[in-house]
Amino acid sequence: MNGRVATVQQLQSLLPETIKRVEWIENPGLRYGNAYAVLNFVVVNPTLGGSLMTKGMPSLNCAWGDY
């Protein structure tokens, strides 16, 4: 995927709308070991999404601590 080695599970989790093109590479060289051919899935990097993490700590009733 995007020139890197990927597992079958990673390929199965791809959304069809994120795949830009699929490339067939014969004689890929030493980069992929002794592979006869390589399928390279070129995907678009997501522009939406992300993650947010927060942590709440009581400070009105207790001085410090994780509860």
Distance bins in CASP14 RR format, pairs under 12 A and 6 or more apart:
PFRMAT RR
TARGET T0000
AUTHOR 0000-0000-0000
RMODE 2
METHOD distances of the structure
MODEL  1
1 7 0 0 0 0 1 0 0 0 0 0 0
1 8 0 0 0 0 0 1 0 0 0 0 0
1 9 0 0 0 0 0 1 0 0 0 0 0
1 10 1 0 0 1 0 0 0 0 0 0 0
1 11 1 0 0 1 0 0 0 0 0 0 0
1 12 0 0 0 0 0 1 0 0 0 0 0
1 13 0 0 0 0 0 1 0 0 0 0 0
1 14 1 0 0 1 0 0 0 0 0 0 0
1 18 0 0 0 0 0 1 0 0 0 0 0
1 19 0 0 0 0 1 0 0 0 0 0 0
1 20 0 0 0 0 0 1 0 0 0 0 0
1 22 0 0 0 0 0 1 0 0 0 0 0
1 23 0 0 0 0 0 1 0 0 0 0 0
1 38 0 0 0 0 0 1 0 0 0 0 0
1 39 0 0 0 0 1 0 0 0 0 0 0
1 40 1 0 0 1 0 0 0 0 0 0 0
1 41 1 0 1 0 0 0 0 0 0 0 0
1 42 0 0 0 0 1 0 0 0 0 0 0
1 43 1 0 0 1 0 0 0 0 0 0 0
1 44 0 0 0 0 0 1 0 0 0 0 0
1 45 0 0 0 0 0 1 0 0 0 0 0
2 10 0 0 0 0 0 1 0 0 0 0 0
2 11 0 0 0 0 0 1 0 0 0 0 0
2 14 0 0 0 0 0 1 0 0 0 0 0
2 18 0 0 0 0 0 1 0 0 0 0 0
2 19 0 0 0 0 0 1 0 0 0 0 0
2 20 0 0 0 0 1 0 0 0 0 0 0
2 21 0 0 0 0 0 1 0 0 0 0 0
2 22 0 0 0 0 0 1 0 0 0 0 0
2 23 0 0 0 0 0 1 0 0 0 0 0
2 40 1 0 0 1 0 0 0 0 0 0 0
2 41 1 0 0 1 0 0 0 0 0 0 0
2 42 1 0 0 1 0 0 0 0 0 0 0
2 43 1 0 0 1 0 0 0 0 0 0 0
2 44 0 0 0 0 1 0 0 0 0 0 0
2 45 0 0 0 0 1 0 0 0 0 0 0
3 23 0 0 0 0 1 0 0 0 0 0 0
3 25 0 0 0 0 1 0 0 0 0 0 0
3 28 0 0 0 0 1 0 0 0 0 0 0
3 31 0 0 0 0 1 0 0 0 0 0 0
3 32 0 0 0 0 1 0 0 0 0 0 0
3 38 0 0 0 0 1 0 0 0 0 0 0
3 39 0 0 0 0 0 1 0 0 0 0 0
3 40 1 0 1 0 0 0 0 0 0 0 0
3 41 0 0 0 0 1 0 0 0 0 0 0
3 42 0 0 0 0 1 0 0 0 0 0 0
3 43 0 0 0 0 0 1 0 0 0 0 0
4 10 0 0 0 0 1 0 0 0 0 0 0
4 11 0 0 0 0 0 1 0 0 0 0 0
4 31 0 0 0 0 1 0 0 0 0 0 0
4 32 0 0 0 0 0 1 0 0 0 0 0
4 38 0 0 0 0 0 1 0 0 0 0 0
4 40 0 0 0 0 1 0 0 0 0 0 0
4 41 0 0 0 0 0 1 0 0 0 0 0
4 42 0 0 0 0 0 1 0 0 0 0 0
4 43 0 0 0 0 0 1 0 0 0 0 0
5 11 0 0 0 0 0 1 0 0 0 0 0
5 28 0 0 0 0 0 1 0 0 0 0 0
5 31 0 0 0 0 1 0 0 0 0 0 0
5 32 1 0 0 1 0 0 0 0 0 0 0
5 33 0 0 0 0 1 0 0 0 0 0 0
5 35 0 0 0 0 1 0 0 0 0 0 0
5 38 0 0 0 0 1 0 0 0 0 0 0
5 39 0 0 0 0 0 1 0 0 0 0 0
5 40 0 0 0 0 0 1 0 0 0 0 0
5 41 0 0 0 0 0 1 0 0 0 0 0
6 12 0 0 0 0 0 1 0 0 0 0 0
6 13 0 0 0 0 1 0 0 0 0 0 0
6 14 0 0 0 0 1 0 0 0 0 0 0
6 32 0 0 0 0 0 1 0 0 0 0 0
6 38 0 0 0 0 0 1 0 0 0 0 0
6 39 0 0 0 0 1 0 0 0 0 0 0
6 40 0 0 0 0 1 0 0 0 0 0 0
6 41 1 0 0 1 0 0 0 0 0 0 0
6 42 0 0 0 0 0 1 0 0 0 0 0
6 43 0 0 0 0 1 0 0 0 0 0 0
7 13 0 0 0 0 1 0 0 0 0 0 0
7 14 0 0 0 0 0 1 0 0 0 0 0
8 14 0 0 0 0 0 1 0 0 0 0 0
8 39 0 0 0 0 0 1 0 0 0 0 0
10 41 0 0 0 0 1 0 0 0 0 0 0
10 43 0 0 0 0 0 1 0 0 0 0 0
11 18 0 0 0 0 0 1 0 0 0 0 0
11 19 0 0 0 0 1 0 0 0 0 0 0
11 22 0 0 0 0 0 1 0 0 0 0 0
11 39 0 0 0 0 1 0 0 0 0 0 0
11 40 0 0 0 0 0 1 0 0 0 0 0
11 41 1 0 0 1 0 0 0 0 0 0 0
11 43 0 0 0 0 0 1 0 0 0 0 0
12 41 0 0 0 0 0 1 0 0 0 0 0
13 19 0 0 0 0 0 1 0 0 0 0 0
13 41 0 0 0 0 0 1 0 0 0 0 0
13 43 0 0 0 0 0 1 0 0 0 0 0
14 20 0 0 0 0 0 1 0 0 0 0 0
14 22 0 0 0 0 0 1 0 0 0 0 0
14 41 1 0 0 1 0 0 0 0 0 0 0
14 42 0 0 0 0 0 1 0 0 0 0 0
14 43 1 0 0 1 0 0 0 0 0 0 0
14 44 0 0 0 0 0 1 0 0 0 0 0
14 46 0 0 0 0 0 1 0 0 0 0 0
15 41 0 0 0 0 0 1 0 0 0 0 0
15 43 0 0 0 0 1 0 0 0 0 0 0
15 44 0 0 0 0 1 0 0 0 0 0 0
15 46 0 0 0 0 1 0 0 0 0 0 0
16 22 0 0 0 0 0 1 0 0 0 0 0
16 41 0 0 0 0 0 1 0 0 0 0 0
16 43 0 0 0 0 0 1 0 0 0 0 0
16 44 0 0 0 0 0 1 0 0 0 0 0
17 43 0 0 0 0 1 0 0 0 0 0 0
17 44 0 0 0 0 1 0 0 0 0 0 0
17 46 0 0 0 0 0 1 0 0 0 0 0
17 48 0 0 0 0 0 1 0 0 0 0 0
18 41 0 0 0 0 1 0 0 0 0 0 0
18 42 0 0 0 0 1 0 0 0 0 0 0
18 43 1 0 1 0 0 0 0 0 0 0 0
18 44 1 0 1 0 0 0 0 0 0 0 0
18 45 0 0 0 0 1 0 0 0 0 0 0
18 46 1 0 0 1 0 0 0 0 0 0 0
18 47 0 0 0 0 0 1 0 0 0 0 0
18 48 0 0 0 0 0 1 0 0 0 0 0
19 39 0 0 0 0 0 1 0 0 0 0 0
19 40 0 0 0 0 0 1 0 0 0 0 0
19 41 1 0 1 0 0 0 0 0 0 0 0
19 42 1 0 0 1 0 0 0 0 0 0 0
19 43 1 0 1 0 0 0 0 0 0 0 0
19 44 1 0 0 1 0 0 0 0 0 0 0
20 40 0 0 0 0 0 1 0 0 0 0 0
20 41 0 0 0 0 1 0 0 0 0 0 0
20 42 1 0 1 0 0 0 0 0 0 0 0
20 43 1 0 0 1 0 0 0 0 0 0 0
20 44 1 0 1 0 0 0 0 0 0 0 0
20 45 0 0 0 0 0 1 0 0 0 0 0
21 39 0 0 0 0 0 1 0 0 0 0 0
21 40 0 0 0 0 1 0 0 0 0 0 0
21 41 0 0 0 0 1 0 0 0 0 0 0
21 42 1 0 1 0 0 0 0 0 0 0 0
21 43 0 0 0 0 1 0 0 0 0 0 0
21 44 0 0 0 0 0 1 0 0 0 0 0
22 38 0 0 0 0 0 1 0 0 0 0 0
22 39 1 0 0 1 0 0 0 0 0 0 0
22 40 1 0 0 1 0 0 0 0 0 0 0
22 41 1 0 1 0 0 0 0 0 0 0 0
22 42 1 0 0 1 0 0 0 0 0 0 0
22 43 0 0 0 0 1 0 0 0 0 0 0
23 37 0 0 0 0 0 1 0 0 0 0 0
23 38 0 0 0 0 1 0 0 0 0 0 0
23 39 1 0 0 1 0 0 0 0 0 0 0
23 40 1 0 1 0 0 0 0 0 0 0 0
23 41 0 0 0 0 1 0 0 0 0 0 0
23 42 1 0 0 1 0 0 0 0 0 0 0
23 43 0 0 0 0 0 1 0 0 0 0 0
24 35 0 0 0 0 0 1 0 0 0 0 0
24 36 0 0 0 0 0 1 0 0 0 0 0
24 37 1 0 0 1 0 0 0 0 0 0 0
24 38 1 0 0 1 0 0 0 0 0 0 0
24 39 1 0 0 1 0 0 0 0 0 0 0
24 40 1 0 0 1 0 0 0 0 0 0 0
24 41 0 0 0 0 0 1 0 0 0 0 0
24 42 0 0 0 0 0 1 0 0 0 0 0
25 31 0 0 0 0 1 0 0 0 0 0 0
25 32 0 0 0 0 1 0 0 0 0 0 0
25 35 0 0 0 0 1 0 0 0 0 0 0
25 36 0 0 0 0 0 1 0 0 0 0 0
25 37 1 0 0 1 0 0 0 0 0 0 0
25 38 1 0 1 0 0 0 0 0 0 0 0
25 39 1 0 0 1 0 0 0 0 0 0 0
25 40 1 0 1 0 0 0 0 0 0 0 0
25 41 0 0 0 0 0 1 0 0 0 0 0
25 42 0 0 0 0 0 1 0 0 0 0 0
26 32 0 0 0 0 0 1 0 0 0 0 0
26 35 0 0 0 0 1 0 0 0 0 0 0
26 36 1 0 0 1 0 0 0 0 0 0 0
26 37 1 0 1 0 0 0 0 0 0 0 0
26 38 0 0 0 0 1 0 0 0 0 0 0
26 39 0 0 0 0 0 1 0 0 0 0 0
26 40 0 0 0 0 0 1 0 0 0 0 0
27 33 0 0 0 0 0 1 0 0 0 0 0
27 34 0 0 0 0 0 1 0 0 0 0 0
27 35 0 0 0 0 1 0 0 0 0 0 0
27 36 0 0 0 0 1 0 0 0 0 0 0
27 37 1 0 0 1 0 0 0 0 0 0 0
27 38 0 0 0 0 1 0 0 0 0 0 0
28 34 0 0 0 0 1 0 0 0 0 0 0
28 35 1 0 1 0 0 0 0 0 0 0 0
28 36 0 0 0 0 1 0 0 0 0 0 0
28 37 1 0 0 1 0 0 0 0 0 0 0
28 38 1 0 1 0 0 0 0 0 0 0 0
28 39 0 0 0 0 0 1 0 0 0 0 0
28 40 0 0 0 0 1 0 0 0 0 0 0
29 35 1 0 0 1 0 0 0 0 0 0 0
29 36 0 0 0 0 0 1 0 0 0 0 0
29 37 0 0 0 0 0 1 0 0 0 0 0
29 38 0 0 0 0 1 0 0 0 0 0 0
31 38 0 0 0 0 1 0 0 0 0 0 0
31 40 0 0 0 0 0 1 0 0 0 0 0
32 38 1 0 1 0 0 0 0 0 0 0 0
32 39 0 0 0 0 0 1 0 0 0 0 0
32 40 0 0 0 0 1 0 0 0 0 0 0
55 65 0 0 0 0 0 1 0 0 0 0 0
55 66 0 0 0 0 1 0 0 0 0 0 0
55 67 0 0 0 0 0 1 0 0 0 0 0
56 65 0 0 0 0 0 1 0 0 0 0 0
56 66 0 0 0 0 1 0 0 0 0 0 0
56 67 0 0 0 0 1 0 0 0 0 0 0
57 63 0 0 0 0 0 1 0 0 0 0 0
57 64 1 0 0 1 0 0 0 0 0 0 0
57 65 1 0 0 1 0 0 0 0 0 0 0
57 66 1 0 0 1 0 0 0 0 0 0 0
57 67 1 0 0 1 0 0 0 0 0 0 0
58 64 0 0 0 0 1 0 0 0 0 0 0
58 65 1 0 0 1 0 0 0 0 0 0 0
58 66 0 0 0 0 1 0 0 0 0 0 0
58 67 1 0 1 0 0 0 0 0 0 0 0
59 65 0 0 0 0 1 0 0 0 0 0 0
59 66 0 0 0 0 0 1 0 0 0 0 0
59 67 0 0 0 0 0 1 0 0 0 0 0
60 67 0 0 0 0 0 1 0 0 0 0 0
61 67 0 0 0 0 1 0 0 0 0 0 0
END
